[in-house]
Amino acid sequence: MPNFAHPIANEFASYLQDRARRLAYGVRQLSHDAAYALPASARLALVEFLEAWPDTSLHGALVHSAMLDHHDRSHFAAWAGQPGALVQVNVYRHEAGRLGHAGEGVAGRIGVRAFAEEFFSDEHGRSLPLDAFRAYLGWLAAATRGANPVALAIRAPHTRELVLVRLPSAAAANDWLRRQA
């Protein structure tokens, strides 16, 4: 994972883990080659860690896509405006095309702490069920060539477990997910 993403990914993981532990969830961090039996009740989200705002290629592909709802509920961008600043999170497409425009007022931007709270409390707003997420991630991997490092955030409510998997790209995340039972 490139160096710029490391502190952002670490802060993101720290807030999700803290919230999970306060809710009595177990926490696991898996490597890209680890196997994990995904429970049917799993809810998933993809978070891309950005040094700069994303380009518009994904936004254009989503405009006329049936995947728009899936995207808005499960694909997020995370960044920090400067070293040491609080990590911000938003729906990825809401940040598309904002390179060099870090101004205020973009709808949906929240701090990483608020994202962690919503990931666990708003079942339908910050994640997708397993089958829907597989469909979205497969589409995303085929539609884009994104090279940003990512994390899969997996909440398994019935087993009360949070699983985080860091991967080099959305395509690698799709490959990892296809290998899981």
C-alpha positions in Angstrom: 0.0 0.0 0.0 1.5 3.4 -0.9 2.8 5.4 2.0 0.2 8.2 1.7 -2.7 5.8 2.3 -1.2 4.1 5.4 -2.1 6.8 8.0 -5.5 7.2 6.5 -6.2 3.5 6.4 -4.9 3.1 10.0 -7.1 5.9 11.3 -10.1 4.5 9.4 -9.5 1.0 10.9 -9.0 2.4 14.4 -12.3 4.1 14.5 -14.2 1.1 13.1 -12.5 -1.2 15.5 -13.2 1.1 18.4 -16.9 1.2 17.5 -17.1 -2.5 17.0 -15.5 -3.2 20.4 -17.9 -0.8 22.1 -20.8 -2.9 20.6 -19.2 -6.2 21.8 -18.1 -7.2 18.3 -15.0 -9.3 17.7 -12.5 -7.7 15.4 -10.3 -9.4 12.8 -7.9 -7.9 10.3 -7.1 -10.2 7.4 -4.4 -10.1 4.8 -5.0 -10.2 1.1 -4.3 -14.0 1.0 -6.3 -15.0 4.0 -9.4 -17.1 3.7 -12.6 -16.2 5.5 -16.0 -17.9 5.4 -18.4 -15.0 4.8 -21.6 -15.5 6.7 -24.8 -15.0 4.7 -25.8 -12.1 7.0 -22.6 -10.2 6.2 -22.9 -6.5 5.2 -20.0 -5.0 3.2 -18.5 -1.7 2.2 -15.6 -0.7 0.1 -13.5 2.2 1.2 -10.8 3.8 -1.1 -8.0 5.7 0.6 -7.1 8.8 -1.4 -4.2 11.2 -1.4 -6.1 13.5 -3.7 -9.7 13.7 -4.9 -10.7 10.9 -7.4 -11.0 11.5 -11.1 -14.4 11.5 -12.9 -14.1 8.1 -14.7 -16.2 6.2 -12.2 -18.8 9.0 -12.0 -19.4 8.9 -15.7 -19.8 5.1 -15.7 -22.4 5.4 -12.8 -24.6 8.1 -14.3 -26.6 5.7 -16.3 -25.9 2.6 -14.3 -28.2 0.2 -12.5 -25.4 0.1 -9.9 -25.9 3.7 -8.7 -27.9 2.7 -5.6 -25.4 -0.1 -4.8 -22.5 2.4 -5.2 -24.1 5.0 -3.0 -24.7 2.5 -0.2 -21.3 0.7 -0.3 -18.5 2.6 -2.0 -16.7 5.3 -0.1 -13.7 7.6 -0.4 -11.6 8.4 2.7 -8.9 11.1 2.8 -7.3 13.7 5.1 -6.9 17.2 3.9 -3.4 17.4 5.5 -1.1 15.2 7.6 -2.7 14.7 11.0 -6.1 16.0 10.0 -9.2 14.0 10.8 -10.0 11.5 8.1 -13.1 12.4 6.1 -15.4 10.0 4.3 -18.1 10.4 1.6 -19.7 8.4 -1.1 -17.0 8.0 -3.7 -18.9 9.5 -6.6 -19.8 12.6 -4.6 -16.1 13.4 -4.5 -15.3 12.5 -8.1 -13.8 15.3 -10.1 -13.0 17.4 -7.0 -9.2 17.3 -7.5 -7.9 20.5 -6.1 -11.3 21.5 -4.8 -11.2 20.6 -1.1 -13.7 23.3 -0.2 -16.6 23.0 2.2 -20.2 22.2 1.3 -20.0 18.9 -0.5 -23.0 16.9 0.4 -22.5 13.8 2.6 -19.0 14.4 3.9 -18.6 13.1 7.4 -15.7 12.4 9.8 -14.5 8.9 10.2 -16.0 8.6 13.7 -19.5 9.4 12.3 -18.9 6.9 9.5 -18.0 4.2 12.0 -21.2 4.9 14.0 -23.4 4.8 10.8 -21.7 1.6 9.5 -22.9 -0.2 12.6 -26.3 1.6 13.1 -27.7 2.3 9.7 -27.9 -1.1 8.1 -29.1 0.1 4.7 -27.1 3.3 4.4 -23.5 2.4 4.7 -23.3 -1.2 3.5 -24.8 -3.9 1.2 -25.8 -7.5 1.8 -23.3 -10.0 0.5 -24.9 -10.9 -2.9 -25.6 -7.3 -3.8 -22.1 -6.3 -2.8 -20.6 -9.1 -4.9 -22.5 -7.9 -7.9 -21.4 -4.3 -7.4 -17.8 -5.1 -6.8 -17.7 -7.3 -9.9 -19.2 -4.5 -12.0 -16.7 -2.0 -10.5 -13.7 -4.1 -11.1 -14.8 -4.5 -14.8 -15.8 -0.9 -15.3 -12.7 0.9 -13.8 -9.0 0.6 -13.5 -8.8 2.2 -10.0 -5.4 1.8 -8.4 -6.2 3.4 -5.0 -5.6 1.2 -2.0 -8.8 0.0 -0.4 -10.3 -1.8 2.6 -13.2 -4.1 2.7 -15.2 -3.5 5.8 -17.3 -6.6 6.7 -19.9 -6.5 9.4 -21.3 -9.9 10.4 -24.2 -9.1 12.8 -25.2 -12.6 13.6 -21.7 -13.6 14.7 -21.0 -10.1 16.0 -17.7 -9.7 14.1 -16.0 -6.9 12.2 -13.5 -8.0 9.5 -11.2 -5.6 7.8 -9.2 -6.6 4.7 -6.7 -4.1 3.2 -6.0 -4.6 -0.5 -4.1 -2.7 -3.2 -7.2 -2.0 -5.5 -10.9 -2.6 -6.1 -9.9 -5.3 -8.6 -7.8 -7.1 -5.9 -10.8 -6.7 -3.5 -13.0 -8.4 -6.1 -10.5 -11.2 -6.5 -10.4 -11.7 -2.8 -14.1 -11.7 -2.4 -14.5 -14.3 -5.2 -12.1 -16.7 -3.4 -14.2 -16.6 -0.2 -16.9 -19.2 0.6 
